[in-house]
Amino acid sequence: MATRINKYLSEVGYCSRRVADRLIEEGKVTINGKISEMGAKLEEGDQVEVEGQRIEKSAKQKCIYLAFNKPVGIVCTTDRRVEPDNIIDFIKYPKRIFPIGRLDKPSEGLIFLTNDGNIVNKILRARNNHEKEYVVSVNRLIKKDFIHRMSDGVEILDTITKNCFVKQLGPKKFKIILTQGLNRQIRRMCESLGYKVQSLKRVRIMNIKLDVPTGKYREFTKEELSELTRLLENSSKTFD
């Protein structure tokens, strides 16, 4: 059965599909010695190389799932030209992994890293309604109207954000649980209502909570992975 080249690179743990698409666009991926086109499909026996490196699928490849506490200043990219601030060089994990989703450079907290391309889009796709929890501090006193308006949806990026749970934690601090991930969503929502984010930390993704020091990571426990698998059971992917 034919497999799209970006899906193949993701499934073997080389990179995410988004990064694969970029590599293809840059002409760095070849199939049987010829530069790959976007959307190209692989047949059994085809040979894939990225920048001259042979990429092969190992039936015995062990899936890696890490929970990492990203510090402020680290960029969630596998592009090592962003040195010394990219997440891969910071972690220095001995095997090839990539982040699931993003936390922007000024933000901190929980992010997953893996070599399992099959779960990436299941976690990220907004229609799957998987929760991500954040603790946010803003530049001025929070009013009740702010909490209600954040909860009910804010107009940003030519759309209205989905209803979400928001709870005030202090004079200038609140908790927010999202099931979508628009670009710089929380920061844009706050700015739309006249507030500026001072700090933003993600403390939970689905069933997994942030429980490691800043700059450290750990593997998922068996219990966490089992529950995560259950939660993703009926989730759809972005691509077939």
C-alpha positions, -999 to +999 in steps of 0.1 A: +000+000+000+014+034-010+024+059+017+028+096+014+064+107+018+056+131+047+037+104+065+066+080+061+092+104+075+069+110+105+061+073+111+098+063+111+105+090+137+126+112+115+105+144+119+070+157+121+049+160+089+052+197+089+090+195+090+089+168+064+069+191+041+094+218+045+123+195+037+105+183+006+099+219-005+136+227+000+145+197-023+163+178+005+143+146+001+149+120-026+130+089-036+152+064-055+177+091-061+152+116-075+141+148-057+107+142-042+077+162-050+051+173-024+025+146-020+047+119-035+038+083-025+062+055-016+058+019-029+074-012-013+111-012-018+115+026-026+147+041-011+143+074+008+171+098+016+171+132+034+202+153+026+220+121+015+211+101+046+193+069+040+160+067+060+148+032+068+119+020+088+128-003+117+101-028+127+117-029+162+118+008+167+108+016+202+084+045+206+096+073+228+073+096+247+087+124+268+072+151+290+095+181+290+093+213+310+104+239+284+122+270+298+115+305+285+137+313+256+138+278+240+123+274+205+101+244+197+117+235+164+138+206+151+156+230+128+191+230+143+200+262+124+182+280+153+211+271+176+216+274+204+179+279+213+162+250+196+146+223+218+165+194+203+199+207+210+188+218+245+175+184+255+204+164+237+183+132+237+204+104+222+177+094+197+158+114+171+126+129+185+104+159+177+080+181+197+042+176+195+029+211+189+045+243+201+050+267+230+062+301+218+097+313+229+085+335+258+063+307+272+072+278+294+059+245+306+048+211+294+055+199+259+056+164+246+084+150+225+082+117+206+093+097+176+058+084+171+042+103+142+009+085+145-002+103+177+009+138+167-022+149+148-045+131+170-034+152+199-032+185+180-063+185+159-088+209+175-119+188+166-107+161+189-112+184+219-082+174+239-075+197+269-044+218+275-042+237+307-023+270+313-015+293+342-012+329+330-002+362+346-012+395+331-001+431+335-031+446+354-058+436+377-083+411+363-120+421+362-149+397+362-158+408+327-124+396+315-130+361+328-165+359+313-154+372+279-123+349+278-146+320+286-173+329+260-149+333+230-128+362+217-124+374+182-088+369+170-073+358+136-106+363+118-124+338+140-141+335+174-122+312+198-141+282+212-158+284+246-133+274+273-129+271+311-113+302+328-108+307+365-092+336+383-063+325+406-052+358+419-054+396+413-034+393+380-034+355+375-058+330+359-061+294+347-074+286+313-082+252+296-082+252+258-092+225+233-078+244+203-044+258+195-045+289+174-012+307+169-003+326+202-039+321+211-039+331+248-017+361+242-039+373+213-071+368+234-057+388+263-045+416+239-079+418+223-094+425+258-067+451+267-044+429+288-008+419+282+006+385+292+035+387+316+040+349+320+024+319+305+030+283+316+014+251+303+008+228+332-012+199+317-018+182+283-048+158+285-041+134+314-004+143+318+005+170+343+037+191+345+058+176+374+094+180+365+118+210+371+123+236+344+146+223+317+141+186+327+122+158+311+109+123+319+093+094+301+056+088+303+046+062+329+029+031+317-003+043+334-001+076+316+006+061+283-023+036+287-047+064+296-034+086+268-039+058+243-075+053+256-082+090+252-069+090+216-087+059+206-115+077+188-095+107+177-090+115+140-058+125+123-053+156+102-042+134+073-054+099+063 
